[in-house]
């Protein structure tokens, strides 16, 4: 199993709509479970604890190959492009268990 965690820092303009953004992204990302082979779980959360990052994406994949296919899947790429307009910082970690 592969876990993929992404942390995003929202732009100042986007921060005021953080709850709406999280709800929209959760809906869009969760729809990918039924269309991306090997994606078994996905969720977006809003960091209520402060700090540098505002949002978190958590994904689980069956294999690294499934994660690679997710990265280039057109449905994921479309979401990724919209996220880029909302954020000004990003960190990512991937690990296998």
WOKA-V112773 format. One record per backbone hydrogen bond with DSSP energy under -1.0 kcal/mol. CO is the residue of the C=O (numbers start at 0). NH is the residue of the N-H. If there is no record, write none. Layout:
{{CO | NH} {CO | NH}}
This chain:
{{0 | 96} {1 | 60} {2 | 94} {3 | 58} {4 | 92} {5 | 56} {6 | 90} {7 | 53} {7 | 54} {8 | 87} {8 | 88} {10 | 14} {13 | 16} {14 | 17} {16 | 20} {17 | 21} {18 | 22} {19 | 23} {20 | 24} {21 | 25} {22 | 26} {23 | 27} {24 | 28} {25 | 29} {26 | 30} {28 | 31} {29 | 32} {31 | 34} {31 | 35} {35 | 38} {37 | 61} {40 | 59} {42 | 57} {44 | 55} {53 | 46} {54 | 7} {55 | 44} {56 | 5} {57 | 42} {58 | 3} {59 | 39} {59 | 40} {60 | 1} {62 | 66} {63 | 67} {64 | 68} {65 | 69} {66 | 70} {72 | 76} {73 | 77} {74 | 78} {75 | 79} {76 | 80} {77 | 81} {78 | 82} {79 | 83} {82 | 85} {82 | 86} {85 | 10} {88 | 8} {90 | 6} {92 | 4} {94 | 2}}
